[in-house]
Amino acid sequence: MKKLLVALFAVLIVGFGVIGYTQVNDDATEIVDENSHSISVQS
């Protein structure tokens, strides 16, 4: 049971980290996205 809680906690941390990182990336690349819609986001 403890391992399950630790795993869920780790997933939450990684999830929020990825969300935060992509939001910062979107702010930095808004101009690029406006100029070229063919750019695909690599996850």
mmCIF entry with sequence, helices, sheets and N, C-alpha, C, O atoms, coordinates in Angstrom:
data_MODEL
# 
_entry.id   MODEL 
# 
_entity.id                         1 
_entity.type                       polymer 
_entity.pdbx_number_of_molecules   1 
# 
_entity_poly.entity_id                      1 
_entity_poly.type                           'polypeptide(L)' 
_entity_poly.nstd_linkage                   no 
_entity_poly.nstd_monomer                   no 
_entity_poly.pdbx_seq_one_letter_code       MKKLLVALFAVLIVGFGVIGYTQVNDDATEIVDENSHSISVQS 
_entity_poly.pdbx_seq_one_letter_code_can   MKKLLVALFAVLIVGFGVIGYTQVNDDATEIVDENSHSISVQS 
_entity_poly.pdbx_strand_id                 A 
# 
loop_
_entity_poly_seq.entity_id 
_entity_poly_seq.num 
_entity_poly_seq.mon_id 
_entity_poly_seq.hetero 
1 1  MET n 
1 2  LYS n 
1 3  LYS n 
1 4  LEU n 
1 5  LEU n 
1 6  VAL n 
1 7  ALA n 
1 8  LEU n 
1 9  PHE n 
1 10 ALA n 
1 11 VAL n 
1 12 LEU n 
1 13 ILE n 
1 14 VAL n 
1 15 GLY n 
1 16 PHE n 
1 17 GLY n 
1 18 VAL n 
1 19 ILE n 
1 20 GLY n 
1 21 TYR n 
1 22 THR n 
1 23 GLN n 
1 24 VAL n 
1 25 ASN n 
1 26 ASP n 
1 27 ASP n 
1 28 ALA n 
1 29 THR n 
1 30 GLU n 
1 31 ILE n 
1 32 VAL n 
1 33 ASP n 
1 34 GLU n 
1 35 ASN n 
1 36 SER n 
1 37 HIS n 
1 38 SER n 
1 39 ILE n 
1 40 SER n 
1 41 VAL n 
1 42 GLN n 
1 43 SER n 
# 
_struct_asym.id          A 
_struct_asym.entity_id   1 
# 
loop_
_struct_conf.conf_type_id 
_struct_conf.id 
_struct_conf.pdbx_PDB_helix_id 
_struct_conf.beg_label_comp_id 
_struct_conf.beg_label_asym_id 
_struct_conf.beg_label_seq_id 
_struct_conf.pdbx_beg_PDB_ins_code 
_struct_conf.end_label_comp_id 
_struct_conf.end_label_asym_id 
_struct_conf.end_label_seq_id 
_struct_conf.pdbx_end_PDB_ins_code 
_struct_conf.beg_auth_comp_id 
_struct_conf.beg_auth_asym_id 
_struct_conf.beg_auth_seq_id 
_struct_conf.end_auth_comp_id 
_struct_conf.end_auth_asym_id 
_struct_conf.end_auth_seq_id 
_struct_conf.pdbx_PDB_helix_class 
_struct_conf.details 
_struct_conf.pdbx_PDB_helix_length 
HELX_P HELX_P1 AA1 LYS A 2  ? ALA A 28 ? LYS A 2  ALA A 28 1 ? 27 
HELX_P HELX_P2 AA2 GLU A 30 ? ASN A 35 ? GLU A 30 ASN A 35 1 ? 6  
# 
_struct_conf_type.id          HELX_P 
_struct_conf_type.criteria    ? 
_struct_conf_type.reference   ? 
# 
loop_
_atom_site.group_PDB 
_atom_site.id 
_atom_site.type_symbol 
_atom_site.label_atom_id 
_atom_site.label_alt_id 
_atom_site.label_comp_id 
_atom_site.label_asym_id 
_atom_site.label_entity_id 
_atom_site.label_seq_id 
_atom_site.pdbx_PDB_ins_code 
_atom_site.Cartn_x 
_atom_site.Cartn_y 
_atom_site.Cartn_z 
_atom_site.occupancy 
_atom_site.B_iso_or_equiv 
_atom_site.pdbx_formal_charge 
_atom_site.auth_seq_id 
_atom_site.auth_comp_id 
_atom_site.auth_asym_id 
_atom_site.auth_atom_id 
_atom_site.pdbx_PDB_model_num 
ATOM 1   N N  . MET A 1 1  ? 0.828 -1.206 0.000   1.00 0.00 ? 1  MET A N  1 
ATOM 2   C CA . MET A 1 1  ? 0.000 0.000  0.000   1.00 0.00 ? 1  MET A CA 1 
ATOM 3   C C  . MET A 1 1  ? 0.866 1.262  0.000   1.00 0.00 ? 1  MET A C  1 
ATOM 4   O O  . MET A 1 1  ? 0.560 2.237  -0.686  1.00 0.00 ? 1  MET A O  1 
ATOM 5   N N  . LYS A 1 2  ? 1.931 1.228  0.766   1.00 0.00 ? 2  LYS A N  1 
ATOM 6   C CA . LYS A 1 2  ? 2.816 2.398  0.828   1.00 0.00 ? 2  LYS A CA 1 
ATOM 7   C C  . LYS A 1 2  ? 3.461 2.665  -0.534  1.00 0.00 ? 2  LYS A C  1 
ATOM 8   O O  . LYS A 1 2  ? 3.599 3.819  -0.939  1.00 0.00 ? 2  LYS A O  1 
ATOM 9   N N  . LYS A 1 3  ? 3.853 1.607  -1.237  1.00 0.00 ? 3  LYS A N  1 
ATOM 10  C CA . LYS A 1 3  ? 4.475 1.786  -2.554  1.00 0.00 ? 3  LYS A CA 1 
ATOM 11  C C  . LYS A 1 3  ? 3.484 2.419  -3.524  1.00 0.00 ? 3  LYS A C  1 
ATOM 12  O O  . LYS A 1 3  ? 3.862 3.243  -4.357  1.00 0.00 ? 3  LYS A O  1 
ATOM 13  N N  . LEU A 1 4  ? 2.215 2.033  -3.412  1.00 0.00 ? 4  LEU A N  1 
ATOM 14  C CA . LEU A 1 4  ? 1.193 2.593  -4.298  1.00 0.00 ? 4  LEU A CA 1 
ATOM 15  C C  . LEU A 1 4  ? 1.058 4.094  -4.068  1.00 0.00 ? 4  LEU A C  1 
ATOM 16  O O  . LEU A 1 4  ? 0.971 4.867  -5.022  1.00 0.00 ? 4  LEU A O  1 
ATOM 17  N N  . LEU A 1 5  ? 1.042 4.503  -2.807  1.00 0.00 ? 5  LEU A N  1 
ATOM 18  C CA . LEU A 1 5  ? 0.935 5.931  -2.491  1.00 0.00 ? 5  LEU A CA 1 
ATOM 19  C C  . LEU A 1 5  ? 2.151 6.693  -3.000  1.00 0.00 ? 5  LEU A C  1 
ATOM 20  O O  . LEU A 1 5  ? 2.017 7.789  -3.544  1.00 0.00 ? 5  LEU A O  1 
ATOM 21  N N  . VAL A 1 6  ? 3.325 6.122  -2.827  1.00 0.00 ? 6  VAL A N  1 
ATOM 22  C CA . VAL A 1 6  ? 4.552 6.768  -3.307  1.00 0.00 ? 6  VAL A CA 1 
ATOM 23  C C  . VAL A 1 6  ? 4.507 6.896  -4.826  1.00 0.00 ? 6  VAL A C  1 
ATOM 24  O O  . VAL A 1 6  ? 4.893 7.928  -5.375  1.00 0.00 ? 6  VAL A O  1 
ATOM 25  N N  . ALA A 1 7  ? 4.038 5.852  -5.506  1.00 0.00 ? 7  ALA A N  1 
ATOM 26  C CA . ALA A 1 7  ? 3.952 5.881  -6.967  1.00 0.00 ? 7  ALA A CA 1 
ATOM 27  C C  . ALA A 1 7  ? 2.970 6.964  -7.427  1.00 0.00 ? 7  ALA A C  1 
ATOM 28  O O  . ALA A 1 7  ? 3.260 7.715  -8.358  1.00 0.00 ? 7  ALA A O  1 
ATOM 29  N N  . LEU A 1 8  ? 1.821 7.039  -6.776  1.00 0.00 ? 8  LEU A N  1 
ATOM 30  C CA . LEU A 1 8  ? 0.839 8.061  -7.138  1.00 0.00 ? 8  LEU A CA 1 
ATOM 31  C C  . LEU A 1 8  ? 1.397 9.461  -6.910  1.00 0.00 ? 8  LEU A C  1 
ATOM 32  O O  . LEU A 1 8  ? 1.198 10.358 -7.730  1.00 0.00 ? 8  LEU A O  1 
ATOM 33  N N  . PHE A 1 9  ? 2.095 9.641  -5.795  1.00 0.00 ? 9  PHE A N  1 
ATOM 34  C CA . PHE A 1 9  ? 2.691 10.941 -5.482  1.00 0.00 ? 9  PHE A CA 1 
ATOM 35  C C  . PHE A 1 9  ? 3.723 11.317 -6.541  1.00 0.00 ? 9  PHE A C  1 
ATOM 36  O O  . PHE A 1 9  ? 3.780 12.466 -6.978  1.00 0.00 ? 9  PHE A O  1 
ATOM 37  N N  . ALA A 1 10 ? 4.535 10.349 -6.951  1.00 0.00 ? 10 ALA A N  1 
ATOM 38  C CA . ALA A 1 10 ? 5.558 10.601 -7.969  1.00 0.00 ? 10 ALA A CA 1 
ATOM 39  C C  . ALA A 1 10 ? 4.897 10.981 -9.298  1.00 0.00 ? 10 ALA A C  1 
ATOM 40  O O  . ALA A 1 10 ? 5.362 11.887 -9.990  1.00 0.00 ? 10 ALA A O  1 
ATOM 41  N N  . VAL A 1 11 ? 3.819 10.291 -9.647  1.00 0.00 ? 11 VAL A N  1 
ATOM 42  C CA . VAL A 1 11 ? 3.115 10.590 -10.898 1.00 0.00 ? 11 VAL A CA 1 
ATOM 43  C C  . VAL A 1 11 ? 2.555 12.013 -10.858 1.00 0.00 ? 11 VAL A C  1 
ATOM 44  O O  . VAL A 1 11 ? 2.609 12.736 -11.853 1.00 0.00 ? 11 VAL A O  1 
ATOM 45  N N  . LEU A 1 12 ? 2.019 12.405 -9.703  1.00 0.00 ? 12 LEU A N  1 
ATOM 46  C CA . LEU A 1 12 ? 1.485 13.765 -9.574  1.00 0.00 ? 12 LEU A CA 1 
ATOM 47  C C  . LEU A 1 12 ? 2.585 14.802 -9.758  1.00 0.00 ? 12 LEU A C  1 
ATOM 48  O O  . LEU A 1 12 ? 2.399 15.794 -10.464 1.00 0.00 ? 12 LEU A O  1 
ATOM 49  N N  . ILE A 1 13 ? 3.721 14.574 -9.127  1.00 0.00 ? 13 ILE A N  1 
ATOM 50  C CA . ILE A 1 13 ? 4.843 15.519 -9.235  1.00 0.00 ? 13 ILE A CA 1 
ATOM 51  C C  . ILE A 1 13 ? 5.304 15.627 -10.689 1.00 0.00 ? 13 ILE A C  1 
ATOM 52  O O  . ILE A 1 13 ? 5.483 16.728 -11.210 1.00 0.00 ? 13 ILE A O  1 
ATOM 53  N N  . VAL A 1 14 ? 5.494 14.484 -11.334 1.00 0.00 ? 14 VAL A N  1 
ATOM 54  C CA . VAL A 1 14 ? 5.940 14.490 -12.728 1.00 0.00 ? 14 VAL A CA 1 
ATOM 55  C C  . VAL A 1 14 ? 4.885 15.154 -13.617 1.00 0.00 ? 14 VAL A C  1 
ATOM 56  O O  . VAL A 1 14 ? 5.218 15.929 -14.513 1.00 0.00 ? 14 VAL A O  1 
ATOM 57  N N  . GLY A 1 15 ? 3.613 14.844 -13.362 1.00 0.00 ? 15 GLY A N  1 
ATOM 58  C CA . GLY A 1 15 ? 2.528 15.421 -14.155 1.00 0.00 ? 15 GLY A CA 1 
ATOM 59  C C  . GLY A 1 15 ? 2.502 16.932 -14.068 1.00 0.00 ? 15 GLY A C  1 
ATOM 60  O O  . GLY A 1 15 ? 2.434 17.620 -15.086 1.00 0.00 ? 15 GLY A O  1 
ATOM 61  N N  . PHE A 1 16 ? 2.556 17.453 -12.839 1.00 0.00 ? 16 PHE A N  1 
ATOM 62  C CA . PHE A 1 16 ? 2.547 18.908 -12.669 1.00 0.00 ? 16 PHE A CA 1 
ATOM 63  C C  . PHE A 1 16 ? 3.807 19.527 -13.254 1.00 0.00 ? 16 PHE A C  1 
ATOM 64  O O  . PHE A 1 16 ? 3.764 20.632 -13.796 1.00 0.00 ? 16 PHE A O  1 
ATOM 65  N N  . GLY A 1 17 ? 4.920 18.829 -13.147 1.00 0.00 ? 17 GLY A N  1 
ATOM 66  C CA . GLY A 1 17 ? 6.172 19.335 -13.714 1.00 0.00 ? 17 GLY A CA 1 
ATOM 67  C C  . GLY A 1 17 ? 6.071 19.461 -15.224 1.00 0.00 ? 17 GLY A C  1 
ATOM 68  O O  . GLY A 1 17 ? 6.500 20.460 -15.802 1.00 0.00 ? 17 GLY A O  1 
ATOM 69  N N  . VAL A 1 18 ? 5.503 18.443 -15.862 1.00 0.00 ? 18 VAL A N  1 
ATOM 70  C CA . VAL A 1 18 ? 5.353 18.471 -17.318 1.00 0.00 ? 18 VAL A CA 1 
ATOM 71  C C  . VAL A 1 18 ? 4.382 19.576 -17.727 1.00 0.00 ? 18 VAL A C  1 
ATOM 72  O O  . VAL A 1 18 ? 4.624 20.296 -18.696 1.00 0.00 ? 18 VAL A O  1 
ATOM 73  N N  . ILE A 1 19 ? 3.276 19.707 -16.979 1.00 0.00 ? 19 ILE A N  1 
ATOM 74  C CA . ILE A 1 19 ? 2.290 20.745 -17.297 1.00 0.00 ? 19 ILE A CA 1 
ATOM 75  C C  . ILE A 1 19 ? 2.927 22.129 -17.178 1.00 0.00 ? 19 ILE A C  1 
ATOM 76  O O  . ILE A 1 19 ? 2.756 22.974 -18.056 1.00 0.00 ? 19 ILE A O  1 
ATOM 77  N N  . GLY A 1 20 ? 3.652 22.351 -16.100 1.00 0.00 ? 20 GLY A N  1 
ATOM 78  C CA . GLY A 1 20 ? 4.314 23.643 -15.899 1.00 0.00 ? 20 GLY A CA 1 
ATOM 79  C C  . GLY A 1 20 ? 5.333 23.915 -16.989 1.00 0.00 ? 20 GLY A C  1 
ATOM 80  O O  . GLY A 1 20 ? 5.432 25.036 -17.488 1.00 0.00 ? 20 GLY A O  1 
ATOM 81  N N  . TYR A 1 21 ? 6.091 22.889 -17.359 1.00 0.00 ? 21 TYR A N  1 
ATOM 82  C CA . TYR A 1 21 ? 7.125 23.051 -18.386 1.00 0.00 ? 21 TYR A CA 1 
ATOM 83  C C  . TYR A 1 21 ? 6.501 23.387 -19.736 1.00 0.00 ? 21 TYR A C  1 
ATOM 84  O O  . TYR A 1 21 ? 6.998 24.256 -20.453 1.00 0.00 ? 21 TYR A O  1 
ATOM 85  N N  . THR A 1 22 ? 5.414 22.702 -20.083 1.00 0.00 ? 22 THR A N  1 
ATOM 86  C CA . THR A 1 22 ? 4.783 22.954 -21.376 1.00 0.00 ? 22 THR A CA 1 
ATOM 87  C C  . THR A 1 22 ? 4.142 24.328 -21.405 1.00 0.00 ? 22 THR A C  1 
ATOM 88  O O  . THR A 1 22 ? 4.134 24.972 -22.454 1.00 0.00 ? 22 THR A O  1 
ATOM 89  N N  . GLN A 1 23 ? 3.598 24.800 -20.279 1.00 0.00 ? 23 GLN A N  1 
ATOM 90  C CA . GLN A 1 23 ? 3.006 26.140 -20.242 1.00 0.00 ? 23 GLN A CA 1 
ATOM 91  C C  . GLN A 1 23 ? 4.084 27.193 -20.462 1.00 0.00 ? 23 GLN A C  1 
ATOM 92  O O  . GLN A 1 23 ? 3.866 28.151 -21.204 1.00 0.00 ? 23 GLN A O  1 
ATOM 93  N N  . VAL A 1 24 ? 5.238 27.033 -19.832 1.00 0.00 ? 24 VAL A N  1 
ATOM 94  C CA . VAL A 1 24 ? 6.347 27.975 -20.020 1.00 0.00 ? 24 VAL A CA 1 
ATOM 95  C C  . VAL A 1 24 ? 6.813 27.923 -21.472 1.00 0.00 ? 24 VAL A C  1 
ATOM 96  O O  . VAL A 1 24 ? 7.108 28.957 -22.072 1.00 0.00 ? 24 VAL A O  1 
ATOM 97  N N  . ASN A 1 25 ? 6.876 26.716 -22.034 1.00 0.00 ? 25 ASN A N  1 
ATOM 98  C CA . ASN A 1 25 ? 7.295 26.548 -23.427 1.00 0.00 ? 25 ASN A CA 1 
ATOM 99  C C  . ASN A 1 25 ? 6.311 27.228 -24.372 1.00 0.00 ? 25 ASN A C  1 
ATOM 100 O O  . ASN A 1 25 ? 6.724 27.871 -25.337 1.00 0.00 ? 25 ASN A O  1 
ATOM 101 N N  . ASP A 1 26 ? 5.007 27.091 -24.104 1.00 0.00 ? 26 ASP A N  1 
ATOM 102 C CA . ASP A 1 26 ? 3.997 27.712 -24.953 1.00 0.00 ? 26 ASP A CA 1 
ATOM 103 C C  . ASP A 1 26 ? 4.163 29.227 -24.958 1.00 0.00 ? 26 ASP A C  1 
ATOM 104 O O  . ASP A 1 26 ? 4.042 29.860 -26.007 1.00 0.00 ? 26 ASP A O  1 
ATOM 105 N N  . ASP A 1 27 ? 4.438 29.812 -23.795 1.00 0.00 ? 27 ASP A N  1 
ATOM 106 C CA . ASP A 1 27 ? 4.629 31.259 -23.722 1.00 0.00 ? 27 ASP A CA 1 
ATOM 107 C C  . ASP A 1 27 ? 5.832 31.679 -24.563 1.00 0.00 ? 27 ASP A C  1 
ATOM 108 O O  . ASP A 1 27 ? 5.802 32.733 -25.200 1.00 0.00 ? 27 ASP A O  1 
ATOM 109 N N  . ALA A 1 28 ? 6.875 30.876 -24.572 1.00 0.00 ? 28 ALA A N  1 
ATOM 110 C CA . ALA A 1 28 ? 8.101 31.230 -25.282 1.00 0.00 ? 28 ALA A CA 1 
ATOM 111 C C  . ALA A 1 28 ? 7.961 31.011 -26.787 1.00 0.00 ? 28 ALA A C  1 
ATOM 112 O O  . ALA A 1 28 ? 8.645 31.667 -27.572 1.00 0.00 ? 28 ALA A O  1 
ATOM 113 N N  . THR A 1 29 ? 7.082 30.094 -27.196 1.00 0.00 ? 29 THR A N  1 
ATOM 114 C CA . THR A 1 29 ? 6.995 29.746 -28.620 1.00 0.00 ? 29 THR A CA 1 
ATOM 115 C C  . THR A 1 29 ? 5.696 30.223 -29.265 1.00 0.00 ? 29 THR A C  1 
ATOM 116 O O  . THR A 1 29 ? 5.353 29.767 -30.356 1.00 0.00 ? 29 THR A O  1 
ATOM 117 N N  . GLU A 1 30 ? 4.973 31.124 -28.619 1.00 0.00 ? 30 GLU A N  1 
ATOM 118 C CA . GLU A 1 30 ? 3.722 31.612 -29.207 1.00 0.00 ? 30 GLU A CA 1 
ATOM 119 C C  . GLU A 1 30 ? 3.965 32.261 -30.564 1.00 0.00 ? 30 GLU A C  1 
ATOM 120 O O  . GLU A 1 30 ? 3.202 32.040 -31.504 1.00 0.00 ? 30 GLU A O  1 
ATOM 121 N N  . ILE A 1 31 ? 5.018 33.054 -30.670 1.00 0.00 ? 31 ILE A N  1 
ATOM 122 C CA . ILE A 1 31 ? 5.317 33.752 -31.919 1.00 0.00 ? 31 ILE A CA 1 
ATOM 123 C C  . ILE A 1 31 ? 5.658 32.736 -33.009 1.00 0.00 ? 31 ILE A C  1 
ATOM 124 O O  . ILE A 1 31 ? 5.227 32.881 -34.153 1.00 0.00 ? 31 ILE A O  1 
ATOM 125 N N  . VAL A 1 32 ? 6.425 31.717 -32.656 1.00 0.00 ? 32 VAL A N  1 
ATOM 126 C CA . VAL A 1 32 ? 6.802 30.692 -33.626 1.00 0.00 ? 32 VAL A CA 1 
ATOM 127 C C  . VAL A 1 32 ? 5.565 29.946 -34.099 1.00 0.00 ? 32 VAL A C  1 
ATOM 128 O O  . VAL A 1 32 ? 5.430 29.665 -35.290 1.00 0.00 ? 32 VAL A O  1 
ATOM 129 N N  . ASP A 1 33 ? 4.646 29.616 -33.167 1.00 0.00 ? 33 ASP A N  1 
ATOM 130 C CA . ASP A 1 33 ? 3.430 28.901 -33.542 1.00 0.00 ? 33 ASP A CA 1 
ATOM 131 C C  . ASP A 1 33 ? 2.568 29.747 -34.479 1.00 0.00 ? 33 ASP A C  1 
ATOM 132 O O  . ASP A 1 33 ? 1.931 29.209 -35.385 1.00 0.00 ? 33 ASP A O  1 
ATOM 133 N N  . GLU A 1 34 ? 2.542 31.050 -34.271 1.00 0.00 ? 34 GLU A N  1 
ATOM 134 C CA . GLU A 1 34 ? 1.750 31.914 -35.141 1.00 0.00 ? 34 GLU A CA 1 
ATOM 135 C C  . GLU A 1 34 ? 2.314 31.928 -36.556 1.00 0.00 ? 34 GLU A C  1 
ATOM 136 O O  . GLU A 1 34 ? 1.560 32.012 -37.525 1.00 0.00 ? 34 GLU A O  1 
ATOM 137 N N  . ASN A 1 35 ? 3.633 31.846 -36.678 1.00 0.00 ? 35 ASN A N  1 
ATOM 138 C CA . ASN A 1 35 ? 4.265 31.900 -37.989 1.00 0.00 ? 35 ASN A CA 1 
ATOM 139 C C  . ASN A 1 35 ? 4.194 30.565 -38.720 1.00 0.00 ? 35 ASN A C  1 
ATOM 140 O O  . ASN A 1 35 ? 4.107 30.532 -39.947 1.00 0.00 ? 35 ASN A O  1 
ATOM 141 N N  . SER A 1 36 ? 4.232 29.463 -37.970 1.00 0.00 ? 36 SER A N  1 
ATOM 142 C CA . SER A 1 36 ? 4.244 28.145 -38.605 1.00 0.00 ? 36 SER A CA 1 
ATOM 143 C C  . SER A 1 36 ? 3.396 27.169 -37.806 1.00 0.00 ? 36 SER A C  1 
ATOM 144 O O  . SER A 1 36 ? 3.723 26.825 -36.671 1.00 0.00 ? 36 SER A O  1 
ATOM 145 N N  . HIS A 1 37 ? 2.298 26.728 -38.417 1.00 0.00 ? 37 HIS A N  1 
ATOM 146 C CA . HIS A 1 37 ? 1.402 25.807 -37.717 1.00 0.00 ? 37 HIS A CA 1 
ATOM 147 C C  . HIS A 1 37 ? 1.794 24.354 -37.950 1.00 0.00 ? 37 HIS A C  1 
ATOM 148 O O  . HIS A 1 37 ? 1.121 23.447 -37.460 1.00 0.00 ? 37 HIS A O  1 
ATOM 149 N N  . SER A 1 38 ? 2.863 24.123 -38.685 1.00 0.00 ? 38 SER A N  1 
ATOM 150 C CA . SER A 1 38 ? 3.268 22.755 -38.992 1.00 0.00 ? 38 SER A CA 1 
ATOM 151 C C  . SER A 1 38 ? 4.178 22.164 -37.918 1.00 0.00 ? 38 SER A C  1 
ATOM 152 O O  . SER A 1 38 ? 4.559 20.996 -37.992 1.00 0.00 ? 38 SER A O  1 
ATOM 153 N N  . ILE A 1 39 ? 4.525 22.979 -36.917 1.00 0.00 ? 39 ILE A N  1 
ATOM 154 C CA . ILE A 1 39 ? 5.407 22.488 -35.852 1.00 0.00 ? 39 ILE A CA 1 
ATOM 155 C C  . ILE A 1 39 ? 4.616 21.549 -34.951 1.00 0.00 ? 39 ILE A C  1 
ATOM 156 O O  . ILE A 1 39 ? 3.554 21.913 -34.447 1.00 0.00 ? 39 ILE A O  1 
ATOM 157 N N  . SER A 1 40 ? 5.129 20.351 -34.751 1.00 0.00 ? 40 SER A N  1 
ATOM 158 C CA . SER A 1 40 ? 4.472 19.404 -33.857 1.00 0.00 ? 40 SER A CA 1 
ATOM 159 C C  . SER A 1 40 ? 5.233 19.348 -32.544 1.00 0.00 ? 40 SER A C  1 
ATOM 160 O O  . SER A 1 40 ? 6.464 19.367 -32.527 1.00 0.00 ? 40 SER A O  1 
ATOM 161 N N  . VAL A 1 41 ? 4.490 19.277 -31.440 1.00 0.00 ? 41 VAL A N  1 
ATOM 162 C CA . VAL A 1 41 ? 5.121 19.242 -30.122 1.00 0.00 ? 41 VAL A CA 1 
ATOM 163 C C  . VAL A 1 41 ? 5.583 17.827 -29.835 1.00 0.00 ? 41 VAL A C  1 
ATOM 164 O O  . VAL A 1 41 ? 4.780 16.894 -29.836 1.00 0.00 ? 41 VAL A O  1 
ATOM 165 N N  . GLN A 1 42 ? 6.867 17.666 -29.592 1.00 0.00 ? 42 GLN A N  1 
ATOM 166 C CA . GLN A 1 42 ? 7.418 16.344 -29.278 1.00 0.00 ? 42 GLN A CA 1 
ATOM 167 C C  . GLN A 1 42 ? 7.318 16.116 -27.785 1.00 0.00 ? 42 GLN A C  1 
ATOM 168 O O  . GLN A 1 42 ? 7.825 16.907 -26.989 1.00 0.00 ? 42 GLN A O  1 
ATOM 169 N N  . SER A 1 43 ? 6.648 15.011 -27.402 1.00 0.00 ? 43 SER A N  1 
ATOM 170 C CA . SER A 1 43 ? 6.497 14.739 -25.970 1.00 0.00 ? 43 SER A CA 1 
ATOM 171 C C  . SER A 1 43 ? 7.472 13.681 -25.521 1.00 0.00 ? 43 SER A C  1 
ATOM 172 O O  . SER A 1 43 ? 7.493 13.320 -24.344 1.00 0.00 ? 43 SER A O  1 
# 
